[in-house]
Amino acid sequence: MRQRLRLGPILLAAAAFALSACGQPVSDKHVIDEPAVVSEVAGLEVWKVTLTPKATERLGIETTAVSNLEGELAVPSSSLWLDTKGIFWVYTNPEPNVYLRHAVDVVDDDGAFAVLAAGPSIGTSIVSVGVAELYGTEVGVGK
């Protein structure tokens, strides 16, 4: 004859154990900082993405500078983002862990470098790795 398993007392004990910590004060050690803060930039139609240093590291963000290629602006092809409206963008890095999307006008792209008719000035720090992750953070992909 099979014995019937009585789950009622087991579930009750598990629930009591789980709820026993509910009345305890929360310590600062359990507070989780947001890895990214997305804030409005006055006068611009883009948002400022500020990451914690750990988030920057986890996303594998790498930067480079806009360069001069035979008198024209040039950026790595990996730094370009094409949005759903057909506009090309790069992310500038004006200060550590801060990123701003900047529209660019692409003239040519050979797969390694893109030549720009308009964009950030030569020497401006831009993101070369992690562009898609920044865009997803900015527009809230996955939320």
C-alpha positions, 0 to 999 in steps of 0.5 A: 500500500502506498503512503500518502505524502503530506505536503501541508506541514512541509509547505507551512514550515518553508513559508514560516522560514522564508517569512521569518526574516521579513521583520529584520532591518535592511542593511546597507550591504544589501542595497544594490546600486543601479548599474546605469542611469539614463538622464535627459540632456537639456536642449538635445534629443538624446539621453546621457547614459552614466554607467558605474565603473563595474557596468562599463567593465561588464559591458566591455566598453572600449573607446578610441578617438575620432581620427583624421584620414586624409583630411576627413573625419574617420571612426572605426566601423564598429563605433557606428549605430544605425537606428530604425529611422536610418540615422547613423550615430556614435557614442561620445565619451565626454568623461569616464563612464558617461556616454552621449549619442551623437548623429553622424553623416557617413560618406563611406564605410569599408568595414574597418573604418567609416569616413564622416562628412559630419560628426564629432571633431577629431580627437573626440573620445568615442565608443568602439566596442559596446555600442549596441549595449549602450543603445539598449541601455539608453532606450530601455531594451529588456525592460 
